[in-house]
Amino acid sequence: MNRGCCILHALPSCLLVLVMARTCTAQENFSWEQTKTRFEAANPVLKANLLAVDEMRAEEITAFLRPNPQFTLAADGTQIAPDQGVWQPMTGTFVVPTISYLHERAHKRELRQQSAQEGTRITSAQSDDVKRNLEFTLRQAFVATLESKAVLELARADLAYYDRIIEIARARYQAGDIAQIDLDRIELLRVQYEVEIQSATVSLRTAKIQLLQLLNDRTPVEQFDVNGPFDFSDSLQPLDAYRQIALANRPDLQAALQTAQQAETNHKLAIANGSTDPTWSGWYTWNSSNNNPHGLQTVGGSVNIPLRIFDRNQGEKQRTLLDINRSQQLEEATRAQVFSDVDSAYTQVQSSVELLRPYKAKYRDQATRVRDTVTYAYQHGGASLMDFLNAQSDYRTVQLAYLQLIGSYLTAAGQLNLAVGTEAIQ
């Protein structure tokens, strides 16, 4: 009786442990948006680039700092020999505290800050460009995972279908309708489906491993999965629309534009640095040995103006002027690269859509119809074994080609998104 009560008391705890264990081992399934959100939050490369942007913002503070004033304390007039046998070393000593300050002219400080702010914008755009390329890699791994899942599902469905054919062939062999050699050839063909399943399984695990690496996730591959539509859309905007989107969104182009602007600012700063900056000084003096007994305390001031006869920052002025032209040329090169990327990616998407349309509208259904018809005819003696095997092979080829074309389309769509700098095609 006591043993039964103990078992009843322990039962809820056991059930709770089983439920928790099942929850812990349940497979996580993420959509593309969820995957991208986790990527943006966890990828260490993106985090490092964001820290680089913060470093540049800190440099803006340094660039706008004023020069520090200088404090000097001097003492003079101390007697080092006794006068008429009386030792009074501090009698003639006078102390001179001095304050000096470098006055920067020609808006040097403001130009330094402007150049630093433009440097921050350049670094931010470069960080966005790294993110753009990494998101394309993430998208490729995501598409590869979906494609491998679709191929694996197709291979399993084909194997299940073919196993039914083998069962029917064995029944016909036992009934004497087909020869042993025909049964052997049918059974040998099964290994192709097994190979396809293993290849798709390896491809699926490889794609998931790459996804987990980009997500900086240590989840076991068996407990991680993604889902999303594995299909295509034949609606495309005109090419000029994608070009305009790219001009407005490509971060590498924005970085090139900011670099050209910073080069102009740096040239203005170089000209400003060629100007003369005076140093203002002021001091106070107390001199007990002054000839005027009523004027022991004095004040004074001075200005120190460097004579910029030889060094007027000529080299930096020339270098920054040349850098303006160089930055403008790089900007034009980047703009040309943007148009090239968009045009190439757009052509790839268009080509994939043109190939997919007849497959979806015609070839897939035809391949299925031919396979089922020839299989039925072979089962009833109306088709040869070679016709049956060819129909099976044609069906697999068409269905697999369709899945691969969808994968190519989604990769090309990701390439177009990479080219325009945003997800223009979902």
Buried (B, 14 or more C-beta within 10 A) or exposed (E): EEEEEEEEEEEEEEEEEEEEEEEEEEEEEBEBEBBBEBBBEEBEBBEEBBEBBEEBBEBBEEBBEEEEEEEEEEEEBEBEEEEEEEEEEEEBBBEBBBBBBBEBEBBBBBBBBBBBBBBBBBBBBBBBBBBBEBBBBBBBBBBBBBBBBBBBEBBBEBBEBBEEBBEBBBEBBEEEBBEEEBBEBBBEBBEBBEEBBEBBBEBBBBBBBBBBEBBBBEEEBEEBBBBBEBEBEEEBEEBEEBBBBBBEBBBBBBBBBBBBBBBBBBBBBBBBBBBEBBBBBEBEBEBEEBEEEEEEEBEEEEEEEEEEEEEBBEEBBEEBBEBBEEBBEBBEEBBEBBBEBBBBBBEBBBBBBEBBEEBBEEBBEBBEEBBEEBBEBBBEEEBEBEBBBBBBEBBBEBBBBBBEBBBBBBBBBBBBBBBBBEBBBE
